[in-house]
Amino acid sequence: MTRLRLAISLFFALDGFVFAGWVVRIPAIKEQIHASAGALGLALLGVSVGSVATMLLTGKLCRRYGNHPVTVVTAALLSLSVALPALTHSPLQLGLVLLLFGAGYGGLNVAFDAAAVDLAEAVRRPILPSFHAAFSAGGLAGAGLGGLLAPHLSPLRHLLLLTVTGLVVTTYAGRVLLRTPRPATGPGPHPNGTDAVPGRGRTTVGRTRLFLTIYGLITLCTAYGEGALADWGSLHLSADLHTGPGAAAAGYAVFALMMTVSRMAGTWLLERLGDTPVLVAGALLAAVGMPVAALTTQLWAAYLGYALTGLGLANVFPVAVGGAGALGGPHGVAVASTLGYSGILLGPPSIGFLTEAYGLPSALTTIAAPAAVAALLGGLVRHGRRRAPCRSHGARPLVNARGEGRTSYRRRGTGPRPAAQRPLHGPSGRLHEPSGAFEPADHVSVR
């Protein structure tokens, strides 16, 4: 499990590294193709269209061929396609190559999210934020390296360096994934005839679809902010605050650093506070931070706003994707991701059009509204959930009052506690005592 977790984390980090490396070169590509803000927004739409168009397809491919092979193939596609924007000379050409780049990016996000959900269920801990921390760390490294290389390397040489790095990481981590079978997580039927997957059995299909849709809308609101800030954050600093390429790239680096720090603490926060408080508080923090970054005329205040936004948005996406994956497996991840990355589909062109009408600072303030909506939806999910079984392997799940459930296990050699006395660990990690009898768990060690 340790090697598998490391390999999946490397793919998350690679995704963030490659995407951030592309993002910090957007201003240079804009000058290269002589594009206006509106034309650039339309060209950037290619990433979003390519991503969303492949996500549901990727979910089907994961169910047919497995999460691990699809992760390796899409990572290779992402690495190969990232160099193509540097070869373009018009907004149309840029938009077309970004379709391919977006296909690799969207497919990889669904595949490794599904693999991470499976592993989280297998180890019975809320570890999804740690994988997304690896993504943010990769984004930090990519943005930091991009800031250092931007004054010295052409976009083509820089993006080719990303291609080589991506292929090396894919080869190394891909060998682990291809040799490791998917972790056994269920679903298995219970003696009472219900299935171990939430949304089947005691939870109606309609209710499951409703929860998947709400989780998807939460990821949509989050992705709008992340995508818009990634594509336009550096440009805001260079165009409106008149910074150099290094200082502009550092803005996204601050955002990525704070997301990394918050996600590294994500498991700890979820185990102690629960998923809903983390989601709601984070979304509200982002709703406050983004207007600060967008409307200030001081570079330090813009960095502070980016930092608050990164801290706030960090754990919203993994909590929502984890909830969707627990409900629907790869299909749930694909549905939530498709809706989520529709936020990226809407974000860049919306910011571009609003920039031409009202200016980039005013356009960036719109990120606060979806963040506030995500907080509202998070509260609705908490009040709307009911008890439902969850996917498990070899034991029945223990569910809490919010319908969140995972099985609790004791260390090897200690013997099982009486069934009715074992504590519950939900996806948030909070402890709740079960009220009924459950099957004992065996041969599983939790550290």
NUFI-70978 format. One line per field, with one value per residue: x, y, z of N, C-alpha, C in turn. Coordinates in steps of 0.02 Angstrom, whole numbers. Layout:
N
nxx: X	...
nyy: Y	...
nzz: Z	...
caxx: X	...
cayy: Y	...
cazz: Z	...
cxx: X	...
cyy: Y	...
czz: Z	...
! end
This chain:
447
nxx: 41	101	194	106	29	128	159	37	30	139	90	-13	67	141	42	3	127	156	42	52	174	139	44	115	179	85	70	182	153	38	88	165	72	1	-125	-283	-365	-493	-481	-381	-447	-544	-460	-401	-509	-501	-430	-523	-635	-579	-548	-674	-744	-685	-698	-812	-802	-678	-711	-788	-689	-606	-685	-688	-554	-479	-420	-283	-206	-266	-232	-93	-85	-154	-73	44	-4	-36	93	158	84	98	199	156	83	184	221	129	51	-59	-218	-315	-241	-182	-295	-335	-229	-234	-349	-309	-214	-300	-379	-290	-264	-392	-431	-329	-354	-478	-445	-337	-398	-501	-423	-362	-472	-510	-397	-402	-519	-478	-377	-447	-447	-461	-378	-375	-351	-211	-163	-206	-132	-7	-29	-41	86	162	114	164	302	312	268	361	484	454	446	580	640	577	631	743	732	656	479	461	575	562	436	463	553	465	393	490	518	391	373	475	436	312	351	423	332	224	257	242	104	51	91	27	-119	-289	-340	-432	-593	-726	-882	-982	-1118	-1225	-1281	-1412	-1457	-1435	-1327	-1152	-1119	-1148	-1303	-1355	-1471	-1517	-1511	-1592	-1590	-1620	-1593	-1457	-1409	-1445	-1359	-1236	-1245	-1248	-1122	-1047	-1081	-1022	-887	-882	-898	-781	-682	-700	-645	-511	-467	-486	-402	-280	-261	-271	-215	-74	-64	-140	-57	53	-1	-88	-30	94	211	365	408	451	399	264	242	268	154	56	129	124	-12	-19	68	1	-112	-51	0	-120	-186	-97	-121	-247	-302	-286	-367	-493	-514	-534	-622	-721	-800	-894	-882	-748	-761	-858	-804	-684	-727	-791	-682	-608	-698	-682	-546	-516	-572	-489	-363	-391	-430	-337	-198	-73	68	101	-20	-96	-30	-64	-204	-208	-151	-247	-354	-303	-284	-417	-487	-423	-459	-589	-618	-559	-637	-767	-751	-710	-826	-915	-849	-856	-991	-1019	-907	-788	-876	-947	-842	-810	-928	-936	-815	-833	-938	-872	-756	-821	-827	-700	-716	-807	-740	-609	-648	-754	-691	-608	-700	-767	-659	-632	-744	-754	-629	-484	-461	-592	-658	-597	-649	-766	-742	-769	-907	-950	-877	-943	-1066	-1029	-1003	-1134	-1196	-1123	-1171	-1303	-1287	-1247	-1361	-1449	-1410	-1431	-1431	-1330	-1262	-1088	-955	-860	-738	-742	-804	-942	-990	-971	-1081	-1110	-1209	-1227	-1232	-1108	-981	-860	-760	-697	-543	-442	-272	-157	-157	-215	-343	-518	-627	-781	-922	-1021	-955	-856	-778	-837	-771	-795	-786	-739	-665	-705	-753	-881	-995	-1062	-1230	-1280	-1252	-1106	-1010	-856	-692	-547	-372	-321	-220	-203	-115
nyy: -61	61	88	99	209	308	306	347	473	533	546	638	747	766	806	932	997	1001	1070	1193	1237	1263	1364	1476	1520	1575	1719	1744	1663	1727	1849	1796	1746	1859	1896	1962	1999	1940	1850	1768	1713	1635	1544	1480	1411	1291	1201	1176	1126	1011	940	920	852	727	670	594	490	440	391	279	206	179	92	-14	-49	-25	83	107	76	172	291	295	303	424	514	508	563	694	740	738	828	954	1032	1079	1207	1304	1300	1362	1497	1576	1622	1527	1411	1389	1362	1240	1149	1151	1081	947	944	972	857	757	810	815	679	617	673	617	480	464	516	424	310	353	367	233	181	255	205	76	84	141	275	456	506	575	719	721	672	772	872	836	865	1005	1035	996	1092	1205	1184	1182	1313	1389	1348	1388	1527	1554	1513	1583	1714	1674	1563	1516	1496	1374	1293	1283	1218	1100	1045	1015	913	810	787	745	624	545	533	472	349	293	294	235	102	47	63	-16	-141	-164	-226	-164	-96	-197	-157	-187	-184	-275	-386	-368	-470	-433	-407	-284	-179	-136	-13	159	230	124	2	45	181	277	272	392	483	464	509	642	683	662	757	875	869	878	1008	1081	1054	1116	1252	1271	1237	1337	1449	1405	1377	1501	1584	1521	1537	1676	1740	1766	1851	1959	2015	2053	2139	2231	2267	2289	2209	2113	1965	1863	1903	1901	1765	1718	1749	1651	1547	1575	1554	1416	1366	1391	1313	1189	1180	1186	1071	971	971	926	794	786	894	851	735	786	896	867	842	937	1062	1095	1109	1212	1321	1338	1375	1496	1571	1583	1661	1781	1809	1822	1944	2035	2009	2043	2178	2260	2376	2350	2245	2155	2141	2083	1959	1914	1901	1800	1699	1678	1637	1518	1441	1428	1365	1244	1115	1096	1042	906	851	853	774	655	621	600	495	394	371	332	267	251	304	399	486	528	594	699	761	799	892	977	1022	1090	1212	1259	1264	1370	1472	1533	1592	1673	1762	1823	1888	1972	2048	2126	2206	2262	2266	2178	2167	2187	2082	1969	1971	1902	1772	1756	1739	1605	1532	1564	1507	1372	1352	1364	1254	1151	1155	1117	984	923	933	862	730	558	408	287	141	108	79	-64	-187	-346	-321	-247	-77	57	181	357	487	573	498	461	343	223	79	32	-27	-136	-150	-278	-430	-387	-425	-422	-293	-306	-310	-210	-111	-52	94	219	278	403	469	594	565	580	519	408	319	162	101	-23	-200	-259	-342	-422	-357	-421	-460	-337	-196	-41	107
nzz: 0	34	-69	-175	-136	-139	-277	-336	-278	-341	-471	-450	-409	-525	-614	-559	-570	-710	-758	-689	-738	-870	-849	-798	-910	-990	-1007	-1092	-1202	-1243	-1292	-1394	-1487	-1512	-1453	-1401	-1243	-1245	-1354	-1306	-1197	-1262	-1327	-1218	-1178	-1241	-1158	-1057	-1129	-1188	-1071	-1002	-1100	-1103	-979	-929	-1019	-978	-853	-891	-957	-851	-775	-862	-900	-788	-656	-643	-766	-852	-789	-812	-954	-982	-913	-988	-1108	-1065	-1034	-1157	-1233	-1176	-1227	-1347	-1355	-1366	-1496	-1572	-1669	-1675	-1603	-1637	-1672	-1547	-1467	-1525	-1499	-1364	-1339	-1348	-1246	-1139	-1143	-1098	-971	-907	-916	-840	-714	-676	-676	-582	-469	-448	-422	-304	-218	-207	-139	-21	36	55	153	252	298	298	178	60	50	63	-58	-145	-90	-138	-272	-262	-212	-321	-410	-346	-358	-498	-530	-459	-518	-647	-630	-605	-723	-824	-860	-930	-1016	-1170	-1206	-1277	-1248	-1110	-1094	-1161	-1073	-969	-1032	-1044	-908	-865	-937	-884	-748	-767	-822	-714	-599	-660	-681	-555	-533	-638	-601	-485	-416	-413	-257	-141	-109	-96	-184	-67	-37	103	241	261	138	79	-19	-10	-58	-45	-86	-146	-103	52	26	-92	-272	-335	-232	-216	-340	-326	-221	-284	-385	-309	-247	-363	-406	-304	-329	-452	-420	-348	-441	-534	-470	-447	-579	-645	-571	-592	-730	-750	-641	-635	-744	-700	-601	-677	-776	-712	-589	-632	-623	-639	-739	-649	-521	-553	-581	-455	-385	-417	-363	-226	-202	-235	-137	-16	-36	-35	97	171	124	163	296	291	316	455	495	447	521	646	642	547	386	335	412	375	237	222	296	227	98	125	170	53	-19	43	27	-112	-168	-101	-158	-290	-296	-235	-241	-203	-202	-98	-32	-131	-140	-12	-25	-124	-48	56	-22	-76	42	80	-29	-36	25	-13	-140	-134	-28	-83	-200	-141	-70	-177	-243	-145	-148	-283	-342	-478	-573	-498	-464	-594	-632	-536	-564	-697	-688	-602	-673	-767	-712	-738	-872	-882	-815	-870	-1002	-957	-869	-962	-1051	-959	-921	-1034	-1030	-900	-843	-780	-635	-579	-641	-584	-456	-463	-428	-296	-279	-327	-232	-113	-142	-144	-8	42	-21	37	168	141	99	217	297	220	209	255	356	280	204	167	48	80	129	174	293	379	356	474	517	533	608	504	392	347	325	376	403	560	622	724	784	728	816	932	940	904	960	1052	944	953	1021	948	883	767	612	505	333	364	474	604	765	808	906	863	856	834	802	720	594	643	609	527	513	473	486	561	564
caxx: 0	144	220	50	13	181	152	-21	49	183	49	-44	118	157	-14	10	190	148	-8	78	225	104	9	159	202	29	84	229	117	-8	127	188	18	-28	-196	-316	-390	-549	-457	-345	-497	-573	-409	-394	-567	-483	-413	-585	-676	-546	-554	-742	-766	-655	-703	-859	-771	-626	-744	-805	-627	-581	-724	-674	-484	-448	-397	-210	-183	-291	-190	-28	-94	-172	-15	89	-35	-27	164	177	47	110	247	125	65	241	230	73	62	-123	-264	-349	-195	-174	-355	-338	-182	-256	-399	-272	-187	-356	-400	-244	-272	-455	-429	-285	-386	-529	-414	-301	-445	-534	-374	-351	-531	-505	-346	-426	-567	-442	-340	-498	-429	-475	-312	-380	-316	-139	-149	-214	-73	46	-44	-24	159	186	99	211	367	308	264	425	533	435	466	653	661	543	674	803	716	598	424	470	624	534	383	495	580	408	378	539	506	329	382	516	394	261	383	440	273	178	276	212	31	33	106	-11	-191	-332	-355	-498	-635	-797	-936	-1007	-1184	-1232	-1329	-1480	-1476	-1416	-1259	-1107	-1107	-1201	-1344	-1387	-1498	-1558	-1514	-1624	-1550	-1631	-1557	-1386	-1397	-1449	-1297	-1182	-1253	-1227	-1049	-1021	-1088	-971	-823	-887	-884	-711	-640	-705	-595	-443	-451	-481	-342	-222	-252	-270	-183	-8	-75	-164	0	98	-35	-121	16	156	268	403	386	463	350	198	240	268	85	27	167	96	-76	-6	100	-50	-153	-12	1	-187	-202	-56	-156	-317	-323	-291	-427	-554	-523	-552	-677	-773	-794	-936	-850	-690	-784	-893	-758	-636	-759	-802	-617	-592	-742	-655	-478	-508	-580	-429	-311	-410	-443	-282	-146	-9	88	99	-90	-117	-4	-104	-268	-197	-139	-311	-394	-275	-301	-488	-510	-381	-489	-657	-622	-551	-694	-823	-736	-711	-896	-943	-819	-883	-1059	-1025	-847	-762	-930	-959	-786	-816	-984	-916	-760	-860	-971	-822	-715	-862	-807	-642	-745	-838	-697	-565	-681	-793	-644	-586	-753	-778	-601	-641	-799	-746	-560	-467	-473	-663	-676	-573	-690	-821	-724	-797	-977	-954	-852	-997	-1116	-1002	-1015	-1205	-1211	-1095	-1219	-1361	-1269	-1246	-1429	-1489	-1389	-1459	-1390	-1324	-1202	-1036	-917	-810	-713	-733	-839	-993	-969	-1003	-1104	-1126	-1275	-1233	-1231	-1040	-962	-803	-752	-642	-507	-392	-208	-149	-137	-251	-409	-572	-672	-851	-945	-1062	-915	-804	-795	-846	-732	-824	-737	-709	-621	-731	-773	-950	-1007	-1119	-1283	-1299	-1199	-1075	-964	-789	-642	-488	-313	-309	-184	-207	-66
cayy: 0	120	102	121	277	351	311	390	541	560	568	701	799	778	845	1001	1024	1015	1122	1257	1259	1293	1425	1534	1542	1603	1787	1742	1635	1779	1894	1760	1739	1926	1887	2006	1963	1898	1795	1721	1676	1583	1492	1441	1369	1226	1157	1157	1084	946	906	900	805	661	646	538	434	412	350	215	170	154	34	-70	-69	-13	151	114	85	235	343	296	326	495	552	514	611	760	760	750	883	1018	1072	1102	1279	1346	1295	1396	1566	1611	1598	1466	1355	1377	1328	1171	1106	1147	1028	886	952	966	787	723	837	792	607	600	692	566	415	459	527	360	267	378	349	161	171	284	158	15	96	164	340	511	526	610	783	713	667	838	910	821	906	1075	1038	996	1158	1253	1173	1204	1385	1416	1338	1430	1595	1559	1501	1627	1766	1646	1512	1527	1451	1308	1254	1270	1168	1036	1019	985	850	760	771	707	556	508	517	423	284	266	280	192	32	26	57	-71	-204	-169	-230	-116	-117	-228	-112	-206	-188	-341	-384	-382	-522	-409	-399	-219	-177	-95	52	206	244	61	-27	89	247	271	293	463	521	460	555	710	698	667	822	928	866	905	1081	1108	1054	1167	1318	1273	1237	1403	1492	1380	1385	1572	1612	1492	1565	1748	1769	1795	1907	2015	2047	2085	2191	2281	2290	2305	2171	2076	1895	1824	1921	1878	1692	1706	1753	1583	1505	1586	1519	1344	1350	1389	1254	1131	1179	1170	1001	928	967	909	734	804	935	812	688	821	943	841	868	996	1124	1110	1131	1276	1373	1351	1412	1565	1605	1601	1715	1843	1821	1839	2016	2069	2002	2073	2250	2297	2402	2333	2177	2113	2127	2034	1895	1893	1877	1735	1651	1662	1598	1451	1407	1414	1318	1185	1051	1091	995	835	828	841	717	596	603	573	431	346	354	301	239	290	343	457	531	557	642	758	795	831	953	1021	1055	1139	1275	1280	1281	1435	1521	1574	1638	1723	1814	1860	1934	2023	2093	2175	2251	2297	2264	2114	2164	2176	2015	1919	1970	1855	1708	1753	1717	1532	1506	1570	1456	1308	1348	1351	1185	1107	1151	1078	913	899	926	818	661	514	348	245	101	128	24	-92	-251	-394	-302	-197	-11	91	245	406	518	610	452	449	281	182	28	41	-89	-135	-174	-349	-461	-363	-456	-373	-274	-326	-273	-151	-61	-23	163	234	329	422	499	651	541	591	458	402	251	131	80	-91	-249	-262	-398	-404	-351	-459	-458	-269	-156	31	144
cazz: 0	37	-136	-217	-115	-165	-349	-351	-259	-393	-528	-429	-411	-595	-642	-537	-596	-781	-769	-666	-785	-927	-829	-790	-976	-1027	-1032	-1148	-1259	-1265	-1333	-1453	-1536	-1521	-1439	-1354	-1184	-1264	-1396	-1262	-1159	-1305	-1338	-1156	-1173	-1265	-1102	-1023	-1173	-1192	-1006	-988	-1151	-1093	-910	-923	-1056	-937	-802	-921	-970	-786	-756	-907	-901	-723	-643	-648	-836	-880	-759	-846	-1023	-983	-892	-1046	-1154	-1037	-1038	-1227	-1263	-1144	-1266	-1410	-1359	-1385	-1569	-1605	-1690	-1679	-1552	-1661	-1663	-1476	-1444	-1549	-1464	-1294	-1335	-1334	-1179	-1093	-1141	-1053	-904	-880	-907	-784	-651	-659	-664	-518	-414	-435	-389	-236	-179	-191	-88	42	65	75	215	301	326	251	153	-4	48	54	-130	-174	-68	-186	-331	-247	-207	-390	-437	-316	-390	-567	-533	-436	-570	-703	-614	-612	-792	-872	-890	-961	-1066	-1212	-1189	-1306	-1209	-1044	-1099	-1178	-1010	-935	-1066	-1025	-838	-860	-962	-836	-690	-788	-829	-648	-559	-697	-670	-491	-542	-682	-568	-423	-429	-378	-188	-131	-69	-98	-137	-55	-9	173	255	258	69	51	-46	30	-89	-31	-144	-165	-42	93	-4	-157	-329	-344	-180	-232	-395	-299	-185	-334	-418	-262	-242	-426	-406	-259	-365	-505	-390	-329	-501	-565	-438	-460	-649	-662	-540	-625	-797	-751	-582	-652	-789	-659	-568	-726	-814	-670	-539	-669	-597	-688	-748	-588	-470	-575	-570	-383	-360	-419	-317	-159	-202	-233	-73	36	-48	-13	170	195	108	204	361	278	352	526	503	436	576	708	633	504	318	321	436	335	171	226	318	174	44	148	172	-16	-40	71	4	-182	-180	-76	-209	-354	-294	-205	-285	-171	-218	-38	-18	-181	-117	46	-51	-155	6	87	-70	-78	104	83	-80	-37	43	-37	-195	-114	12	-128	-243	-98	-58	-239	-255	-98	-170	-349	-370	-534	-604	-456	-474	-660	-632	-498	-599	-757	-666	-572	-722	-804	-684	-778	-937	-877	-784	-912	-1048	-920	-846	-1021	-1074	-908	-922	-1087	-1013	-836	-819	-749	-563	-565	-664	-537	-395	-471	-398	-228	-279	-326	-168	-64	-159	-121	64	52	-41	88	222	119	99	286	323	178	210	306	364	220	207	122	21	125	107	228	354	368	376	530	490	585	602	442	337	326	356	360	453	606	633	776	762	729	878	990	941	892	1014	1039	885	969	1055	905	862	696	579	441	289	398	526	671	798	832	928	830	900	820	797	655	588	664	557	544	470	448	534	550	604
cxx: 43	171	165	31	65	174	94	-5	94	143	11	6	137	104	-8	72	183	99	18	133	196	74	56	187	145	43	131	195	68	28	149	135	-19	-104	-221	-340	-447	-528	-419	-394	-529	-523	-401	-454	-552	-465	-477	-627	-645	-553	-624	-765	-740	-669	-752	-834	-717	-655	-763	-743	-598	-619	-707	-602	-448	-421	-322	-186	-206	-251	-125	-35	-109	-114	35	61	-26	45	184	144	64	158	215	107	122	254	176	89	-3	-168	-300	-304	-186	-235	-358	-290	-201	-313	-365	-243	-242	-381	-355	-254	-336	-457	-387	-318	-439	-495	-378	-345	-481	-486	-363	-411	-530	-455	-368	-476	-531	-406	-385	-477	-446	-411	-315	-345	-241	-120	-155	-160	-14	34	-23	52	190	173	147	280	367	306	330	479	518	455	541	675	632	588	730	789	655	542	434	519	597	482	410	527	525	390	426	528	444	337	425	475	342	291	397	378	225	194	244	137	13	47	65	-85	-229	-346	-425	-538	-707	-821	-960	-1075	-1183	-1283	-1401	-1502	-1459	-1344	-1218	-1094	-1164	-1239	-1376	-1413	-1540	-1562	-1541	-1578	-1558	-1594	-1482	-1368	-1399	-1384	-1238	-1185	-1230	-1152	-1018	-1026	-1038	-904	-824	-869	-811	-666	-643	-651	-524	-423	-441	-418	-279	-209	-241	-233	-116	-16	-100	-105	44	64	-61	-75	86	217	306	380	396	413	280	190	237	198	51	64	141	30	-65	25	47	-98	-117	-13	-67	-205	-158	-86	-227	-342	-332	-354	-491	-567	-549	-613	-735	-771	-834	-905	-789	-710	-813	-846	-707	-666	-771	-737	-596	-635	-719	-588	-473	-521	-520	-375	-327	-411	-386	-235	-76	7	81	27	-119	-93	-45	-172	-262	-187	-204	-355	-369	-290	-373	-510	-477	-418	-562	-664	-612	-608	-753	-811	-736	-782	-928	-914	-844	-954	-1060	-963	-820	-815	-945	-904	-792	-872	-965	-862	-786	-896	-921	-782	-756	-849	-746	-666	-774	-789	-655	-600	-723	-749	-621	-638	-766	-720	-609	-695	-784	-675	-547	-478	-547	-685	-655	-615	-748	-805	-756	-867	-983	-928	-906	-1052	-1093	-1013	-1088	-1222	-1182	-1141	-1281	-1347	-1271	-1316	-1470	-1470	-1425	-1414	-1390	-1261	-1151	-997	-866	-788	-703	-768	-893	-968	-1005	-1021	-1121	-1193	-1284	-1231	-1162	-1016	-898	-795	-692	-610	-457	-328	-204	-129	-176	-320	-463	-608	-740	-881	-980	-1020	-864	-825	-800	-796	-766	-770	-704	-663	-648	-758	-845	-960	-1068	-1170	-1303	-1240	-1173	-1027	-894	-742	-581	-434	-301	-276	-188	-157	-89
cyy: 63	138	127	193	326	361	356	463	573	583	632	758	816	821	918	1034	1045	1072	1190	1283	1290	1360	1485	1558	1571	1675	1787	1714	1687	1829	1860	1756	1805	1924	1941	1965	1916	1839	1744	1680	1621	1527	1449	1396	1298	1177	1131	1111	1014	906	878	846	734	631	587	478	401	369	281	173	142	92	-27	-95	-60	57	159	120	151	294	350	325	401	539	560	564	682	784	776	813	951	1062	1103	1176	1324	1345	1332	1468	1605	1584	1534	1405	1338	1340	1255	1126	1100	1097	962	887	944	894	747	745	811	717	586	617	642	501	413	477	462	311	288	362	276	148	198	237	95	25	124	229	395	541	564	679	776	705	735	886	898	860	978	1084	1037	1063	1211	1246	1197	1279	1417	1408	1381	1503	1605	1554	1551	1681	1739	1596	1533	1480	1380	1265	1237	1214	1100	1004	986	918	795	739	727	635	514	487	465	354	252	246	233	119	5	15	-4	-139	-215	-174	-177	-140	-144	-184	-134	-198	-259	-338	-400	-438	-498	-393	-332	-222	-128	-27	99	221	182	29	24	160	240	296	368	506	521	508	628	729	705	734	878	929	894	980	1114	1109	1105	1235	1325	1278	1303	1449	1470	1392	1458	1602	1585	1525	1641	1780	1801	1855	1969	2052	2083	2144	2247	2309	2303	2272	2137	2004	1853	1838	1898	1803	1676	1710	1686	1536	1513	1549	1444	1323	1344	1331	1191	1125	1157	1097	952	920	943	848	749	845	895	763	723	867	914	875	932	1060	1144	1139	1201	1332	1390	1391	1484	1604	1626	1659	1782	1860	1846	1913	2057	2068	2041	2149	2292	2324	2387	2259	2131	2094	2077	1964	1869	1867	1809	1681	1630	1620	1526	1410	1385	1360	1249	1120	1044	1039	922	809	811	780	652	574	573	504	377	325	313	272	282	331	406	509	566	609	706	797	831	896	1003	1058	1094	1208	1303	1300	1352	1490	1563	1618	1691	1780	1856	1910	1990	2072	2146	2226	2294	2301	2200	2114	2152	2106	1961	1916	1921	1786	1700	1725	1641	1501	1510	1519	1387	1298	1332	1279	1135	1100	1111	1004	885	887	876	745	622	453	308	204	126	68	0	-158	-295	-375	-253	-129	12	160	292	437	557	564	439	385	252	132	43	-26	-80	-163	-250	-373	-439	-395	-404	-355	-302	-280	-208	-96	-28	46	170	286	344	449	560	629	549	526	462	330	222	107	7	-137	-251	-321	-378	-400	-392	-449	-390	-230	-83	65	215
czz: 0	-31	-182	-200	-142	-240	-369	-334	-311	-454	-511	-434	-482	-628	-623	-566	-669	-793	-747	-712	-848	-908	-826	-856	-1018	-1050	-1092	-1211	-1287	-1311	-1398	-1507	-1548	-1510	-1392	-1294	-1202	-1306	-1354	-1221	-1199	-1318	-1277	-1145	-1198	-1211	-1069	-1065	-1178	-1128	-996	-1038	-1138	-1024	-902	-961	-1014	-881	-829	-935	-905	-764	-800	-901	-834	-717	-659	-720	-866	-852	-797	-917	-1025	-959	-948	-1097	-1130	-1047	-1110	-1255	-1234	-1185	-1328	-1410	-1381	-1460	-1607	-1621	-1697	-1623	-1573	-1652	-1589	-1449	-1464	-1512	-1390	-1286	-1316	-1264	-1126	-1087	-1094	-981	-871	-868	-848	-717	-630	-638	-597	-459	-397	-401	-317	-191	-160	-135	-21	76	90	141	270	336	275	223	87	-4	39	-19	-163	-148	-114	-251	-320	-241	-277	-423	-411	-349	-462	-574	-512	-488	-631	-692	-622	-685	-842	-901	-933	-1017	-1107	-1191	-1216	-1266	-1140	-1047	-1121	-1117	-969	-966	-1045	-952	-829	-883	-915	-776	-708	-795	-761	-608	-594	-689	-606	-500	-585	-651	-505	-439	-390	-308	-181	-84	-66	-169	-127	-24	65	183	250	187	38	28	-6	0	-71	-95	-172	-101	-7	65	-75	-211	-341	-294	-193	-288	-372	-263	-233	-370	-373	-255	-306	-430	-360	-294	-422	-477	-372	-390	-538	-536	-453	-532	-668	-633	-573	-692	-797	-692	-597	-698	-752	-627	-618	-760	-770	-616	-567	-638	-654	-692	-685	-534	-488	-564	-496	-354	-361	-373	-245	-152	-195	-166	-18	26	-24	62	198	182	147	274	352	315	426	538	496	493	639	701	592	436	307	350	395	267	175	245	263	117	63	150	102	-41	-13	39	-67	-197	-155	-129	-272	-352	-265	-259	-258	-184	-158	-22	-69	-163	-58	23	-85	-102	40	42	-75	-16	105	34	-74	-27	20	-92	-173	-71	-34	-172	-202	-83	-119	-255	-208	-117	-234	-379	-427	-570	-564	-462	-542	-663	-596	-534	-661	-739	-639	-624	-772	-776	-720	-847	-937	-855	-831	-962	-1013	-896	-905	-1046	-1024	-906	-975	-1070	-952	-811	-780	-673	-546	-586	-614	-472	-402	-442	-329	-228	-282	-262	-115	-78	-137	-46	79	35	9	148	204	119	170	312	282	182	264	311	300	227	157	98	73	98	169	291	336	389	438	507	546	569	537	381	311	360	331	416	497	621	690	750	768	798	938	995	932	957	1001	987	903	1001	1010	882	787	674	513	396	320	453	596	700	820	852	892	880	889	815	726	654	611	604	577	492	439	503	514	594	615
! end
